[in-house]
Amino acid sequence: MLNTQYFYAGLKKRKELADSELTRLYEMRQALIQKNLGGVYSDEVFTEQNKLNEEQITALRTTKDDDLVNRYNLQSVVTF
């Protein structure tokens, strides 16, 4: 039971870190869009950078997936 609580705490911490990283990536994407519209970045550079940003966002969304965290949440299992 202690190992499960430790594992759950680790998942919860990873989710919190993913939240802050997602916020940073969303802000970076917005800045990228604004710079592209302002002519700072060419369409090719924008497309390449936006693709990399979207890949990172997708990976973090998977890490942050609430279903994964809830599988290891003992309280929700006990309630069920």
C-alpha positions in Angstrom: 0.0 0.0 0.0 2.9 2.4 0.8 4.4 1.8 -2.7 1.0 2.6 -4.3 0.8 5.9 -2.4 4.4 6.7 -3.3 3.6 6.0 -7.0 0.4 8.0 -6.9 2.3 11.0 -5.3 4.9 10.7 -8.1 2.2 10.7 -10.8 0.5 13.7 -9.2 3.8 15.6 -9.1 4.4 14.8 -12.8 0.9 16.1 -13.6 1.6 19.4 -11.8 4.9 19.8 -13.6 3.1 19.0 -16.9 0.6 21.8 -16.2 3.3 24.4 -15.8 5.2 23.2 -18.9 1.9 23.2 -20.9 1.3 26.8 -19.9 4.9 27.7 -21.0 4.4 25.9 -24.4 1.0 27.6 -25.0 2.6 31.0 -24.4 5.5 30.1 -26.6 3.1 29.0 -29.4 1.2 32.3 -29.1 4.5 34.3 -29.3 5.5 32.2 -32.4 2.1 33.0 -34.0 2.5 36.7 -33.3 6.1 36.8 -34.7 5.0 35.0 -37.8 2.1 37.4 -38.4 4.5 40.3 -37.7 7.0 39.0 -40.3 9.7 38.1 -37.9 9.5 34.4 -38.8 9.0 33.0 -42.3 6.2 30.6 -42.9 8.7 27.7 -43.2 10.3 28.5 -39.9 6.9 29.0 -38.3 5.6 25.7 -39.6 8.7 23.8 -38.4 8.7 25.4 -34.9 5.0 25.0 -34.5 5.2 21.3 -35.4 7.8 20.8 -32.7 5.8 22.7 -30.2 2.6 20.7 -31.0 4.5 17.4 -30.5 5.7 18.5 -27.1 2.1 19.6 -26.2 0.7 16.3 -27.3 3.3 14.4 -25.2 2.6 16.5 -22.1 -1.1 16.0 -22.5 -0.6 12.3 -22.4 1.6 12.6 -19.3 -1.1 14.8 -17.7 -3.9 12.3 -18.5 -6.3 12.3 -15.6 -7.4 8.7 -16.3 -3.9 7.4 -15.7 -3.6 9.3 -12.4 -7.0 8.1 -11.3 -6.2 4.5 -11.9 -3.7 4.7 -9.0 -5.8 6.9 -6.7 -6.8 4.6 -3.9 -9.6 6.8 -2.7 -11.4 6.5 -6.0 -10.9 2.7 -6.0 -12.2 2.5 -2.5 -15.2 4.7 -3.4 -15.9 2.5 -6.4 
